[in-house]
């Protein structure tokens, strides 16, 4: 649909109108009687004839346009013909199975009858087989009155949606006068707003680093909405890596909506989170909500229930959160995830996860599968997470042991399927071929008691036979696992299907910056697809948008993130901090080592440093560690030596309620002074907002380097060849980024004051300190607890440190 403001006219295609074919009114009583016909000679034929008609929608004009593939004139009769391309020709035309196709034919015939002033029009629906051009055609004659009745039925169904569309288009002009929702614009915030607006107008990409507390969410959304009103862009996608970041964006849009209620916003959660029936594994087609069912005491088609839910939401709300969508989905018995996607079509701002743009398995096909003629804007929050997310999504492993449970079920005849047995045999054969390659240059390693064969083989392509066999196995598992849904074997089939799908998805993205690795160690064989450089996939994803702004508080060093995000260095913006640097104290304690081999030896010293820090001023602190095991080691030492310390510890695999309870301990104030023990790069090291007295200090222990692995070593080799920065790109910079993220929990507003203490002798090296954010300056360094006490005492008392 398009809208002409001057004439107050909505222009709609016959295809769009026909999508409303399901109606409360039974139009199928006049849709029977289509007979199969052959091509008739001696007729006059016009091809691709444009037709249209207009109607009044209570002050709004609707113009419906379409094209008849053929208009056939013979013996005084007129036939309007449309064609559908299919894989299999039907023997008869069943209107109930083709409501939209029938509706399109009727609308075009109605428009033609209005133009020709004919009382009767024949309607032909042709089907052409794609592979060989064979065709089948079905015809019946309608009176102008019947055509009018059926078209009016469609118009009544579409009326509410047409009016919403017209209002949305008209209201967009009002966004040009939208005022900034806060009284004051911060300095760094203004820089980011100007950079965003330039990118929205010119197109292309921008990577923006803006310190925590700058107000990045509003600084990107506000100019993007202005660009929307000026028609530079047509729709905004706000992409996040975590639910909490999406919530912040939604709250920002709520604030804007108070000043400009015309803006429509939806937040799309994952299908797993949205699903209320628990039938994700079985498949959506088996979900009772996805079929025709009973509503309000009578059987109602799914499409009609969906339209009713949409109409209710559109007429009552402009902001669509998870709760509102779930309530409407429950009321009308429709899928809440599909309803959120449908409502997004009517929204200006769509808040969703990165995966809905960058993951081939999850991308929103209605927006990104083909060109819709819209110009999108991507606002990518916490962009420092995007490269690792892409690497993880396009890295996959498979081993013969992954299929051993399924093979055992087949061999013991607990699952009987010749197809499945053959597919497992083909997979085993493909793995054997890869094993031979890994063994070609294998070595024997051991301690004298037990010798282990170890070898690997790497390639710049995924073996075709392995792909073919894994694909076949995945398809067969998908085909048969639903028959075992009530069996204990179901999980084995579904797990095999999931592993095969993940491997194939990674293979789909394979290209520059990828490597295929086969590794054998003892009896274990592993075949891996490793994404080392995600920049090409990110660039490809960003090409789906007219403009992309990628922003974060921690994009240092900028050249590394510009490269990883597939953006030229000249398109990097570094916004200045809006806060008084004297309100943040950063100290590097380089008197102890937190290296793996030294951790037990220095545990008591590190416990003392933590105690010194939290004693400098009463309040809430967080201490971050490279791993759960190291965290537990220091916690035991700390609480044994200082039993008066009140601490809460992050657990592995915490539920949403457990995470909320952990954070509430800092916000409630009922526990007095509390120390949170957390993991670097974990769920509490970014995205949480503990302003004011909720958190006054952060302690980060160790450099936080990732452990050695084949994948990271391959990444190191790749970047050594690419830019001679292998160690920095694969190990060092990601580690520094984790420390910066954790430290960013302290200063959230202009009134906050806090300290950051970084513990490790490696952190005072010039190579690392020069990578610290500019607003951390000056950085104090000390190597003994007494000096640290002096530094912190002077800071909390408002005195400058000269140590």
Buried (B, 14 or more C-beta within 10 A) or exposed (E): BEBEEEEEBBBBBBBBBBBBBBBEEEBBEBBEEBEEBEEEEEEEBEEEBEBBBEEEBEEBBBBBBBBBBBBBEBEEEBBBBBBBEEEEEBEEBBBEEBBBBBBBBBBBBBBBBBEBEBEBBBBBBBBBBEEEEEBBBBBBEBBBEBBBBBBBBBBEBBBBBBBBBBBBBBBBEEBEEBEBBEEEBBEBBBBBBBBBBBBBBEBBBBBBBBBBBBBBBBBBBBBBBBBBBBEBBBBBBBBBBBBBBBBBBBEBBBEBBEEBEBBBBBBBBBBEEBBEBEBBBBEBEEBEBBEEBEBEEEEBBBBBBBBBBBBBBBEEBBBBBBEBBBBBBEBBBBBBBBBBBBBBBBBBBBBBBBBBBBBBEBBBEEBBEEEEEEBBBBBBBBBBBBBBBBBEBBBBBBBBEBBEBBBEBBEEEEBEBEEBBBBBEBBEEBBEEBBEBBBEEBEEEEEEEEEBBBBBBBEEEBBEBBBEBBBBBBBBBBBBBBEBBEBEBBEBBBBBBBBBBBBBBBBBBBEEBBBBBBBBBEEEBBBBBBBBBBBBBBBBBBEBBBBBBBBBBBBBBBEBBBBBBBBEEEBBBBBBBBBEBEBBBBBBBBBBBBBEEEBEEBBBBBBBBBBBBBBBBEBBBBBBBBBBEBBEBBBEBBBEEBEEBEBBBBEEEBEEEEBEEBBEBBBEEEEEBBBBBBBBBBBBBBBBBBBEBBBBBBBBBBBBBBEEEBBBEBBBBBBBEBEEBBBBBBBBBBBBBBBBBBBBBBBBEEEBBBBBBBBBBBBBEEEBBEBBBEBBEEBBBBEBBEBBBBBBBBBBEEEEBEE
